[in-house]
Amino acid sequence: MTKRSQSRKKSGKVSTTAMIVNLALLALFTVLGGVVVYMTYRYNFLAFHNINVIYTGVLVAIFILSLLAIIFKKAKVLTGIVLVFFTILTGVTLFGFKSAIDVTSKFNETASYSEVEMSVVTLADSSLNDLSEVTSLQAPTGADKNNIDELMTQIRTDKGLELTPESVDSYQVAYENLKNGSSQAMVLNSAYSSLLEMNYPDYASSLKTLYTYKITKKVTTDAKQANADSFNIYISGIDTYGSISTVSRSDVNIIMTVNMNTHKILLTTTPRDSYVKIPDGGGDQYDKLTHAGIYGVETSEKTLENLYGIDIDYYARINFTTFLKLIDLVGGVEVYNDQAFTSYTNNKFSFEVGNITLKTGEEALAFVRERYSLQGGDNDRGKNQEKVIAALVNKLASLNSISNFSAIINGLQDSVQTNMPLDAMMSLANTQLSSGSKFTVTSQAVTGTGSTGQLTSYAMPTASLYMMQLDQASVATASQAIKDTIEGK
């Protein structure tokens, strides 16, 4: 065999190998590219400045050119290099898309259930040390029947004990009877702990737990088919740290009305002490708005829908852990403070009149939680919360890339629950990235007359609580403003 024929044979083998490698790369690129294109349009990724269309066009062009090059055995090395580059690019893109989908799925997953701890407790100095020793047990079987029944069923299954609680009007009455010796033990729903703690400072230290069981419930509130251009989001700020699915009072109740066409956002604050009719677990009875949260976020949402005569399309539930993270993630915010005060709960922070920068989550938390040092109490606290939310909205609106949004979403994945689906989130991000315009954020708060001990709480009927009788003209004005913003007026 001559050297020339050997060379041709060797060259043929190299050519065949290169073709096989390129075909394998083309197959891998096609699979990854197909999945990326599907996700791009399924979830509205990159749908601004026609980037999604351009990206799709590039992928299709690379596929066609590479296929032709392989068929006609042209530019084998260049084809291989191009395929390697774009295979890596599509792989990275796919990883980014998958990460965003996983994180938002977690947001939605935690929104699908709630958690509450049901316990049997007795006094800390009681001689009782075991559930089997309990002969006198009290519980509000009328007001919290389903949770109490589930606890009794679990005790029957787990301990083989048949306990029949004596019915009382509320957890407050059960606690008072326990303290005065009228009963040995009581059932306690953890969602009511903060209510009891407000009226009895030694509440937590005065009890010991004999048995506890965590109940997980499916939340039935679903996102409505919202208009992509205008919608309402209920922002609920709960008063607890830890798991976002924990049932708790809602201390912050803000309706964020968004109109993407006019680039306007209206924040409507309803004070936590507002005396409103609460459906579902609230028995359609009047109580403090903050108490609606102990029946679930869906009850708070329905309460506000009924109050203002509107539909709320989505909700976002955040806790104070979230708040700390979000301020840190955006690098702080600037707000205008109209009255000087020192934080009552964290006195290392003092705030002067004028424009101030809340540099950290801890500092911002001290600013939005304060009410005791403010002239208008809870009303002024609500205004400060609105200021910070407005500053956050504008800070988020100024973000100029998907990577910025992705970093924030990833940072909050354990601290937020929402029923807003990923494609709706991406539509918002895309619209904002396309326009580059800041939102005009305005705020309003309903007003009323506050009093202590004049109104009866359904959840705490014997407590002398501060509650606010809302001014109906104020409610009507706020309702109309929400509707006007939705309609683009």
ChimeraX attribute file (.defattr): number of C-alpha atoms within 10 A of each C-alpha:
attribute: neighborCount
match mode: 1-to-1
recipient: residues
	/A:1	5
	/A:2	7
	/A:3	8
	/A:4	9
	/A:5	10
	/A:6	11
	/A:7	11
	/A:8	12
	/A:9	12
	/A:10	12
	/A:11	12
	/A:12	12
	/A:13	12
	/A:14	12
	/A:15	15
	/A:16	13
	/A:17	12
	/A:18	18
	/A:19	21
	/A:20	13
	/A:21	14
	/A:22	24
	/A:23	18
	/A:24	14
	/A:25	21
	/A:26	25
	/A:27	15
	/A:28	17
	/A:29	24
	/A:30	19
	/A:31	13
	/A:32	21
	/A:33	24
	/A:34	16
	/A:35	14
	/A:36	24
	/A:37	20
	/A:38	14
	/A:39	16
	/A:40	21
	/A:41	15
	/A:42	11
	/A:43	18
	/A:44	20
	/A:45	24
	/A:46	21
	/A:47	19
	/A:48	17
	/A:49	13
	/A:50	11
	/A:51	12
	/A:52	17
	/A:53	16
	/A:54	12
	/A:55	15
	/A:56	19
	/A:57	13
	/A:58	13
	/A:59	20
	/A:60	16
	/A:61	12
	/A:62	19
	/A:63	19
	/A:64	13
	/A:65	12
	/A:66	24
	/A:67	16
	/A:68	13
	/A:69	17
	/A:70	20
	/A:71	11
	/A:72	10
	/A:73	14
	/A:74	13
	/A:75	12
	/A:76	18
	/A:77	13
	/A:78	12
	/A:79	24
	/A:80	20
	/A:81	14
	/A:82	16
	/A:83	24
	/A:84	16
	/A:85	13
	/A:86	20
	/A:87	22
	/A:88	14
	/A:89	15
	/A:90	22
	/A:91	18
	/A:92	14
	/A:93	16
	/A:94	19
	/A:95	13
	/A:96	14
	/A:97	17
	/A:98	13
	/A:99	14
	/A:100	20
	/A:101	17
	/A:102	15
	/A:103	19
	/A:104	22
	/A:105	19
	/A:106	17
	/A:107	26
	/A:108	19
	/A:109	14
	/A:110	22
	/A:111	25
	/A:112	18
	/A:113	18
	/A:114	20
	/A:115	21
	/A:116	21
	/A:117	17
	/A:118	21
	/A:119	20
	/A:120	23
	/A:121	23
	/A:122	27
	/A:123	20
	/A:124	14
	/A:125	9
	/A:126	12
	/A:127	10
	/A:128	17
	/A:129	14
	/A:130	10
	/A:131	18
	/A:132	13
	/A:133	11
	/A:134	17
	/A:135	12
	/A:136	15
	/A:137	21
	/A:138	26
	/A:139	27
	/A:140	21
	/A:141	19
	/A:142	12
	/A:143	19
	/A:144	17
	/A:145	14
	/A:146	11
	/A:147	17
	/A:148	21
	/A:149	14
	/A:150	14
	/A:151	22
	/A:152	20
	/A:153	16
	/A:154	16
	/A:155	19
	/A:156	13
	/A:157	11
	/A:158	9
	/A:159	12
	/A:160	11
	/A:161	14
	/A:162	12
	/A:163	16
	/A:164	13
	/A:165	19
	/A:166	14
	/A:167	15
	/A:168	16
	/A:169	19
	/A:170	21
	/A:171	26
	/A:172	24
	/A:173	19
	/A:174	23
	/A:175	26
	/A:176	13
	/A:177	17
	/A:178	21
	/A:179	17
	/A:180	9
	/A:181	11
	/A:182	14
	/A:183	19
	/A:184	21
	/A:185	30
	/A:186	26
	/A:187	25
	/A:188	24
	/A:189	21
	/A:190	18
	/A:191	21
	/A:192	21
	/A:193	17
	/A:194	17
	/A:195	20
	/A:196	18
	/A:197	12
	/A:198	11
	/A:199	14
	/A:200	14
	/A:201	10
	/A:202	11
	/A:203	16
	/A:204	13
	/A:205	9
	/A:206	15
	/A:207	18
	/A:208	18
	/A:209	18
	/A:210	17
	/A:211	16
	/A:212	17
	/A:213	15
	/A:214	13
	/A:215	14
	/A:216	13
	/A:217	14
	/A:218	11
	/A:219	15
	/A:220	10
	/A:221	18
	/A:222	15
	/A:223	14
	/A:224	13
	/A:225	9
	/A:226	15
	/A:227	12
	/A:228	14
	/A:229	17
	/A:230	20
	/A:231	24
	/A:232	25
	/A:233	21
	/A:234	25
	/A:235	22
	/A:236	23
	/A:237	22
	/A:238	24
	/A:239	19
	/A:240	18
	/A:241	13
	/A:242	12
	/A:243	15
	/A:244	24
	/A:245	24
	/A:246	22
	/A:247	24
	/A:248	29
	/A:249	27
	/A:250	25
	/A:251	22
	/A:252	27
	/A:253	25
	/A:254	26
	/A:255	24
	/A:256	24
	/A:257	27
	/A:258	24
	/A:259	22
	/A:260	19
	/A:261	13
	/A:262	16
	/A:263	18
	/A:264	19
	/A:265	24
	/A:266	25
	/A:267	26
	/A:268	24
	/A:269	23
	/A:270	25
	/A:271	27
	/A:272	22
	/A:273	21
	/A:274	22
	/A:275	23
	/A:276	23
	/A:277	19
	/A:278	27
	/A:279	19
	/A:280	15
	/A:281	18
	/A:282	22
	/A:283	12
	/A:284	13
	/A:285	16
	/A:286	18
	/A:287	24
	/A:288	25
	/A:289	26
	/A:290	26
	/A:291	27
	/A:292	29
	/A:293	27
	/A:294	26
	/A:295	21
	/A:296	26
	/A:297	27
	/A:298	17
	/A:299	20
	/A:300	25
	/A:301	27
	/A:302	18
	/A:303	22
	/A:304	23
	/A:305	16
	/A:306	14
	/A:307	17
	/A:308	16
	/A:309	14
	/A:310	15
	/A:311	17
	/A:312	20
	/A:313	20
	/A:314	23
	/A:315	24
	/A:316	18
	/A:317	23
	/A:318	25
	/A:319	25
	/A:320	20
	/A:321	22
	/A:322	22
	/A:323	20
	/A:324	16
	/A:325	18
	/A:326	20
	/A:327	22
	/A:328	19
	/A:329	17
	/A:330	18
	/A:331	13
	/A:332	19
	/A:333	22
	/A:334	17
	/A:335	17
	/A:336	15
	/A:337	18
	/A:338	13
	/A:339	13
	/A:340	12
	/A:341	20
	/A:342	18
	/A:343	21
	/A:344	16
	/A:345	12
	/A:346	15
	/A:347	10
	/A:348	10
	/A:349	15
	/A:350	14
	/A:351	19
	/A:352	13
	/A:353	11
	/A:354	12
	/A:355	12
	/A:356	13
	/A:357	15
	/A:358	21
	/A:359	15
	/A:360	18
	/A:361	23
	/A:362	18
	/A:363	20
	/A:364	23
	/A:365	20
	/A:366	20
	/A:367	24
	/A:368	21
	/A:369	21
	/A:370	22
	/A:371	20
	/A:372	16
	/A:373	15
	/A:374	16
	/A:375	12
	/A:376	12
	/A:377	12
	/A:378	17
	/A:379	21
	/A:380	21
	/A:381	22
	/A:382	26
	/A:383	21
	/A:384	22
	/A:385	22
	/A:386	24
	/A:387	22
	/A:388	22
	/A:389	19
	/A:390	24
	/A:391	18
	/A:392	19
	/A:393	16
	/A:394	17
	/A:395	18
	/A:396	17
	/A:397	18
	/A:398	15
	/A:399	16
	/A:400	14
	/A:401	12
	/A:402	14
	/A:403	11
	/A:404	13
	/A:405	17
	/A:406	15
	/A:407	13
	/A:408	16
	/A:409	18
	/A:410	14
	/A:411	17
	/A:412	19
	/A:413	16
	/A:414	18
	/A:415	22
	/A:416	24
	/A:417	25
	/A:418	24
	/A:419	23
	/A:420	22
	/A:421	16
	/A:422	21
	/A:423	17
	/A:424	15
	/A:425	14
	/A:426	19
	/A:427	19
	/A:428	17
	/A:429	23
	/A:430	20
	/A:431	18
	/A:432	21
	/A:433	20
	/A:434	14
	/A:435	12
	/A:436	13
	/A:437	13
	/A:438	15
	/A:439	21
	/A:440	13
	/A:441	20
	/A:442	14
	/A:443	18
	/A:444	19
	/A:445	19
	/A:446	20
	/A:447	20
	/A:448	18
	/A:449	10
	/A:450	15
	/A:451	13
	/A:452	12
	/A:453	12
	/A:454	13
	/A:455	20
	/A:456	20
	/A:457	20
	/A:458	21
	/A:459	24
	/A:460	21
	/A:461	16
	/A:462	14
	/A:463	18
	/A:464	15
	/A:465	19
	/A:466	17
	/A:467	25
	/A:468	23
	/A:469	17
	/A:470	19
	/A:471	12
	/A:472	13
	/A:473	12
	/A:474	14
	/A:475	18
	/A:476	15
	/A:477	14
	/A:478	22
	/A:479	18
	/A:480	14
	/A:481	17
	/A:482	25
	/A:483	18
	/A:484	13
	/A:485	20
	/A:486	23
	/A:487	14
	/A:488	15
	/A:489	10
